[in-house]
Amino acid sequence: MTQMNNVNVQLAKIEKPMIFNDVAATYLTDETMNERKQKVLENMASEGFDALVIYADKEHGGNFEYLTGFIPRFEEALLVLYSHGACTLILGNENLKMAKVSRIENQLVHSPLFSLPNQPMDNEARLETIFESIGLAEKNKIGVVGWKMFTTNESDNSEYFDLPYFIIQALLTSKNPQAVLENAAHLFIRGDKGARTVNNANEIAHYEYGANLSSNCILKAMDAVGLEVTEAMLGNILTADGQTNTVVTIAATGQRFEYANVYPTHKTVKLGDPLSLTTAFKGGLSSRTGFVIENESQLPENQKDYLDRVAKPYYKAVATWLETIKIGMAGDELYQTIELVFPKTNYHWHLNPGHLVSDEEWMSSPIYAGSNEKLKSGMILQIDIIPSIAGYTGVSAEECVALADEKLQNQLQTEYPELWKRIAARKAYIKEVLNIELSEDIIPLSNTVGYLRPFYLAKDHAFHCE
């Protein structure tokens, strides 16, 4: 492994990474869906839950979708999973049709309470009545799963619920008075236990589709940056294949958040502007920040040292992350490694230097100060180190990778040979062109891992290590 403290980061003329167009999505198999259900049931049994009430809406559907394969458009929905394996779907008017195509066998209950305002209220029943009719009132320990696992130090996190009040109220009213109601999102997303935190070969192939797509978009958008383009034009390039983005698309030039706006506008890119680009699809996010200039002489007068003060140290931290991470290391070990090479007191990053990715862009993170959570084969992680230095434009090269042991890598190579060819090409680029001694446990899911152009108009120049 390279001694990163001695690494010299240079901006040089290097070839761009290749991209892979027209890659078809990989579907999740029935075997994978059954495996997911079993993992959740085992987690329930380990903590004595009799039932889980799993919530979803369009923005907060990851845990629900993990078992059903879909999210409820327009409406709320509930999946009630019992410890013996049966489940009930409670759906509003516009999602009743989805029960037949759900990836988990289910009993359907219609609740127009979950429907849009002024839609027909046929089959109306109080939610308390529904909960009683499906047997929840007889359960002793009920887990509530929204999307958020609370991790506060001053509160009882099991008593925080992120579901709409009318649902929690109905659960509290209908349950047995002695029954326990607890937040159980950790059964899905906590790094040391959550069913969703480790992926099999089929799941990695499934999520690689989005990571590949996002990195294609980000490279095409970087190539399209010019003095006559608008944010909207760049934003259009950051969408693809008709897929839903998992974050707000960012194409922001110059001053951001004018009029509190967070979306691309028709503002024109100007010479010397800072420019941020971000896109994400299920399984992967790609993000870049830099200057719309050709060379260092065009940097603003108050940021002439931008490369040495911000960009190069950041890139060194990213390279360190890619070289250091390995299966079995504790989250705190990786956290402290980044703290050593990129001290928080100097660079003012304040979030986790890496987090788990899945159907949503940020699921949870095992990488935090003091974390004993072990990094595991099958985890999909986003490199996410965000410096914030007063008076300086930021820098970003966020991408997604997976951790895979020898067994998982062999499975991918055997079962998904075309995917493996893409992974091999990405690894070769990182090692041979960027000169980063990539950890053997990493399989890059996106094409632009480690690729950073600090100056958008120097399209053939990027950082590499010497």
KATAVEN-V237709 format. One record per residue. N is the residue number from 1. RES is the residue in one letter. OMEGA is omega in degrees with one decimal (none if undefined). Layout:
N;RES;OMEGA
N;RES;OMEGA
This chain:
1;M;178.0
2;T;171.0
3;Q;-167.8
4;M;179.2
5;N;-179.7
6;N;-176.9
7;V;176.7
8;N;178.6
9;V;-177.7
10;Q;171.0
11;L;-172.9
12;A;176.1
13;K;179.3
14;I;179.3
15;E;177.5
16;K;173.2
17;P;176.3
18;M;174.2
19;I;-178.3
20;F;-179.9
21;N;173.5
22;D;174.2
23;V;-178.0
24;A;177.3
25;A;174.4
26;T;-179.6
27;Y;173.7
28;L;-176.5
29;T;174.4
30;D;179.1
31;E;178.3
32;T;-178.9
33;M;176.6
34;N;178.0
35;E;178.4
36;R;-179.6
37;K;-179.4
38;Q;178.2
39;K;179.1
40;V;179.3
41;L;177.3
42;E;177.2
43;N;175.9
44;M;-177.2
45;A;-177.2
46;S;179.9
47;E;172.1
48;G;177.5
49;F;175.9
50;D;-179.2
51;A;171.3
52;L;172.4
53;V;-170.3
54;I;-173.4
55;Y;172.4
56;A;159.2
57;D;-173.5
58;K;-177.5
59;E;-172.2
60;H;-173.4
61;G;-171.0
62;G;-177.6
63;N;175.1
64;F;-178.4
65;E;179.5
66;Y;-178.5
67;L;-174.5
68;T;-176.8
69;G;179.9
70;F;170.4
71;I;-179.2
72;P;176.1
73;R;174.3
74;F;-165.4
75;E;165.4
76;E;175.5
77;A;175.6
78;L;168.9
79;L;177.4
80;V;-178.7
81;L;-178.1
82;Y;-175.4
83;S;178.9
84;H;171.7
85;G;177.4
86;A;177.6
87;C;178.2
88;T;172.2
89;L;175.6
90;I;-170.3
91;L;175.1
92;G;-172.2
93;N;-168.5
94;E;-179.6
95;N;179.5
96;L;-178.4
97;K;-175.5
98;M;-179.3
99;A;-177.7
100;K;-178.6
101;V;178.8
102;S;-178.6
103;R;177.5
104;I;177.9
105;E;-171.5
106;N;165.1
107;Q;-177.0
108;L;171.3
109;V;179.0
110;H;173.2
111;S;179.1
112;P;173.0
113;L;-178.6
114;F;-176.5
115;S;-178.8
116;L;-179.1
117;P;176.4
118;N;170.9
119;Q;-179.5
120;P;-179.4
121;M;176.3
122;D;-178.7
123;N;-178.3
124;E;173.8
125;A;176.1
126;R;-179.9
127;L;175.8
128;E;-179.8
129;T;177.8
130;I;-179.6
131;F;178.3
132;E;-176.0
133;S;-179.0
134;I;169.9
135;G;-179.2
136;L;-177.8
137;A;-178.0
138;E;-174.6
139;K;-177.6
140;N;-180.0
141;K;-175.6
142;I;176.2
143;G;177.8
144;V;-176.1
145;V;171.7
146;G;173.0
147;W;-168.0
148;K;170.8
149;M;-177.5
150;F;-174.9
151;T;179.4
152;T;177.6
153;N;-171.9
154;E;-173.9
155;S;171.9
156;D;-173.8
157;N;179.9
158;S;-177.2
159;E;174.9
160;Y;179.4
161;F;-177.1
162;D;175.2
163;L;174.9
164;P;-174.7
165;Y;-174.7
166;F;177.5
167;I;178.5
168;I;178.9
169;Q;-179.8
170;A;176.8
171;L;-179.1
172;L;-178.2
173;T;-173.0
174;S;-174.8
175;K;171.3
176;N;-177.7
177;P;-180.0
178;Q;-176.5
179;A;179.8
180;V;175.4
181;L;-175.7
182;E;169.6
183;N;-177.5
184;A;179.9
185;A;-178.5
186;H;178.0
187;L;179.1
188;F;-163.6
189;I;-178.4
190;R;-171.8
191;G;-176.4
192;D;-174.0
193;K;-168.4
194;G;-179.5
195;A;-173.8
196;R;-171.7
197;T;-180.0
198;V;-176.1
199;N;173.3
200;N;-176.1
201;A;178.7
202;N;180.0
203;E;177.9
204;I;176.6
205;A;178.5
206;H;-175.6
207;Y;177.3
208;E;177.8
209;Y;-178.1
210;G;178.9
211;A;176.5
212;N;-177.8
213;L;-178.2
214;S;-179.5
215;S;172.4
216;N;-178.3
217;C;-175.5
218;I;179.5
219;L;177.6
220;K;178.4
221;A;177.0
222;M;179.0
223;D;-177.3
224;A;-178.3
225;V;177.7
226;G;-173.5
227;L;-179.9
228;E;-176.6
229;V;176.8
230;T;174.1
231;E;-177.7
232;A;178.2
233;M;178.1
234;L;178.7
235;G;178.5
236;N;179.0
237;I;-177.4
238;L;172.5
239;T;-175.5
240;A;172.7
241;D;-178.8
242;G;-176.7
243;Q;176.5
244;T;175.4
245;N;178.4
246;T;171.7
247;V;172.0
248;V;177.8
249;T;-179.8
250;I;167.2
251;A;-169.1
252;A;179.6
253;T;179.8
254;G;-178.8
255;Q;-179.2
256;R;171.1
257;F;174.3
258;E;-175.8
259;Y;-179.1
260;A;-178.0
261;N;179.3
262;V;-175.8
263;Y;175.2
264;P;179.1
265;T;176.9
266;H;174.2
267;K;-178.1
268;T;176.2
269;V;-178.4
270;K;177.5
271;L;179.3
272;G;-179.6
273;D;159.9
274;P;-177.9
275;L;177.4
276;S;178.7
277;L;178.0
278;T;170.2
279;T;179.7
280;A;172.5
281;F;-178.9
282;K;177.3
283;G;-178.1
284;G;174.6
285;L;172.3
286;S;-177.0
287;S;177.6
288;R;172.6
289;T;177.9
290;G;-177.8
291;F;175.2
292;V;179.8
293;I;179.7
294;E;-175.7
295;N;-173.7
296;E;-178.0
297;S;-178.3
298;Q;176.4
299;L;175.9
300;P;-176.6
301;E;-177.7
302;N;178.4
303;Q;-178.8
304;K;179.6
305;D;-176.3
306;Y;-177.7
307;L;-176.7
308;D;-176.6
309;R;-171.9
310;V;-164.9
311;A;-178.3
312;K;175.5
313;P;177.2
314;Y;-178.1
315;Y;176.4
316;K;178.0
317;A;177.9
318;V;178.8
319;A;177.4
320;T;178.6
321;W;-176.8
322;L;-179.6
323;E;-169.4
324;T;-172.3
325;I;178.2
326;K;178.0
327;I;177.4
328;G;178.3
329;M;176.4
330;A;178.8
331;G;-179.7
332;D;-179.7
333;E;177.7
334;L;177.5
335;Y;-177.7
336;Q;175.4
337;T;178.0
338;I;177.2
339;E;-179.2
340;L;-174.7
341;V;-174.7
342;F;-169.1
343;P;-179.1
344;K;-179.8
345;T;-179.6
346;N;-171.0
347;Y;166.8
348;H;167.9
349;W;-174.0
350;H;175.9
351;L;179.2
352;N;176.6
353;P;-177.8
354;G;-179.6
355;H;-177.8
356;L;-177.7
357;V;176.7
358;S;175.3
359;D;173.2
360;E;-174.9
361;E;177.9
362;W;178.4
363;M;175.2
364;S;178.5
365;S;171.2
366;P;-174.4
367;I;178.9
368;Y;-178.0
369;A;178.5
370;G;-175.5
371;S;172.4
372;N;179.8
373;E;-176.5
374;K;174.2
375;L;-169.5
376;K;171.2
377;S;-178.5
378;G;176.2
379;M;172.3
380;I;-172.3
381;L;174.1
382;Q;173.8
383;I;-169.1
384;D;178.8
385;I;-170.1
386;I;176.6
387;P;177.7
388;S;-175.0
389;I;-175.8
390;A;177.4
391;G;-177.7
392;Y;170.8
393;T;-179.2
394;G;178.2
395;V;-175.9
396;S;172.0
397;A;-176.7
398;E;178.9
399;E;-177.4
400;C;176.6
401;V;171.9
402;A;171.2
403;L;-178.1
404;A;175.3
405;D;-175.3
406;E;-179.3
407;K;-178.8
408;L;177.9
409;Q;177.7
410;N;177.1
411;Q;179.8
412;L;-178.9
413;Q;-178.1
414;T;-172.0
415;E;-177.4
416;Y;-173.4
417;P;178.7
418;E;174.3
419;L;-177.4
420;W;176.4
421;K;178.3
422;R;178.9
423;I;-179.1
424;A;178.5
425;A;178.9
426;R;179.5
427;K;-179.8
428;A;179.4
429;Y;-178.5
430;I;-176.9
431;K;-170.2
432;E;-178.1
433;V;-179.8
434;L;178.2
435;N;174.0
436;I;-179.1
437;E;-172.8
438;L;175.6
439;S;-179.5
440;E;179.7
441;D;-176.8
442;I;164.4
443;I;-178.3
444;P;179.3
445;L;178.4
446;S;-174.0
447;N;-171.7
448;T;175.7
449;V;177.6
450;G;-176.7
451;Y;-176.4
452;L;170.3
453;R;177.9
454;P;-179.6
455;F;-172.3
456;Y;-176.0
457;L;173.0
458;A;-167.8
459;K;178.8
460;D;179.7
461;H;177.5
462;A;177.9
463;F;164.8
464;H;-178.0
465;C;176.3
466;E;none
